[in-house]
Amino acid sequence: TKTIEREMDSFYSVETEEGEKFLLHIEFQTKNDKEMIYRMSEYHGLIFREYKMPIKHIVVYLGKSRATMRTRLLGDELFWGFDLISINELNPHRLLSSQVPEVILLSLLSDHDKKQTEAILRLIISRLKKVCDSKKELAKFIYQLTVLSRLRKIENLTSKIIQEMY
């Protein structure tokens, strides 16, 4: 995880005579920076998140040697979006049938009726007992179950069932 703090050289809001509105970002660069394309991409994301307007970026190279910086990202370097997995839409019984403890835990956050919560919790604990290789591993996943239960505001019920079954 990184915290990005960037300071732009020049940043303007522009409206052309034709009515086109965009943001103009100008950077002054004295060295051939192989990473400049990525820095400009970071600036783009940060600026667009805040202003949600088209942005034109210009780098003004002030160095003595010939500029060799890349000015375009390659196709696989571009961010076009992401896939979304909504856990609350998944079938809890498919998750519960997994052999992977982390997947079993997700059944707590899946698509089940609130009336089924206690039964789901009991099934989770039973399944974890079967798939965990040691008491230490089981304890780790029981703790994670408690943490996840906070997301659904059922920590008290979860603690009660853990005490009964664990």
N, C-alpha and C positions, 0 to 999 in steps of 0.2 A: 504494500500500500504506500502510495506517495501522496504528499500534499503538494499541489502545484501552485506556485506563486509566480505569476508572470506580469511583467510590466511592459506594455507596448510603447514603442517610440512615438507613433502618431496615430490618432484615431479620430475620424470625422464622420458626421452624418451628412450625406449628400442628397440633394434633389436636383435633377437635371432640368433643363428647360422643357424637355419632353414629359416631365412628371415622374420619371423613374426615381425611386428612392432606394438607397442602399447605404451601407456603412463602408467607409474606406479606411483600410488599415495599412499603414506604411511602416516598414522596418528598415533601418539603416544598418548595413553590415560591412565591416571592414575586413573580414577574413572569409575564405572559402570554408564554409561550415557544412560538412557532410550531413549533419543532423538538422539543417535548417528546414528542410521540407517537413520534418516531423514536428518541429517547434511551431511552424506556421499552422500545421494541422491542429495542434493543441490550442493555439490562439483561436482558430476557427470555432472549435467546439465550445470554448469558454465564452466567446463573444456571442455566438448564435444562441446558446442557452439563455443568456440574459436578455438579448434584444429581439430574437426571432425575426430577423430581417436578412435579406441577401447581403453578402459581404464580398468586397473585392480586396484582395491582398496584393501588395506590391513590396518587393524587396529592392532597395536601392543599394547596389554594391559599390563600395568606396575603395576597395583594395587595389593594389598595384598589379598583381598578377591577373591572368585571365580568369573569369568566373567559371567555376566548374560545378557549382551546386546544382543538385536536381531541383527542378521546378514543378514536377508533377508526381503524384503518387501513382503507383502501379495499381492495377485492378484489384489485386488481393490485399492491398493496403488500405483500401477505402472502406469506410464504415457505412453500410447501407441499412442497417436495422438489426434486429435480433429475433430469435425464436422465443416464444413465451410458453412456459409450462405453468399452468394455474393448478396448484395442488388441490385447491378446494373443489375442483371439477373431476378429480380422479376417483375411480372406484376403490373404496377402502379394502374390499375383499381381495382384489388383485394385489394391492400393496402388502396386505397381511400374509399372502401366500409366498412372499419372497423369502429367500434364504439370507438376505442381506439385512442386517439389523437397522442400518440407516433408512432403508426403504420401508421396513416395517413401521418405524417410528412415524413416517410421513402419513400413515393411515389416520393418525389422530387429526391431521389437518385436512383430510380429504372430504369428499362429498358424502356425508352421512347425516341422517336426521339427528337432531339434538337428543331425542329420546334414546338413541343408540349409543350415546357417548360412553356410558358406564360399561356397556358390553364391549365396545371397541377398546376401551382402556384395558379391560380384563384380557381380551384376545391379544393385545399388544404384549402385555407382560408374559402371557403364556408362550407366545411365539418367541419372544426374546430369550426366555429360559431354554427353549429348545435349540436355538441357533447359536447362542453364545458359547464359546469354547471354555470360558473360565468364569469364576465368580467376579474377578476383577473387571473383565470385559462386560459382564452383565451389569455390574454396578455403574459403569460408565454410561451405558445406554439407559438405565433407569434414571440417572441424573439428567440425561438429555431429554427424556420423556417429561420430566418435571419442568424443565426449561421451556419446552415446546407447549406444555399445557398452559403456560402464562399467556401465550398468543391467543388462546381461546377462552381465557379467564376461567379455567377449570382446575386451577392449581390445588385447591382444597380437596376436591373430589379425587384428583389424581393421587395426592398424598395419602388419602384414606385408603384407596384401593392398593397402593403400593405397600402400605403397612399390613394390610390383610394378606396379600399374596407373596410378598418378597421375603 
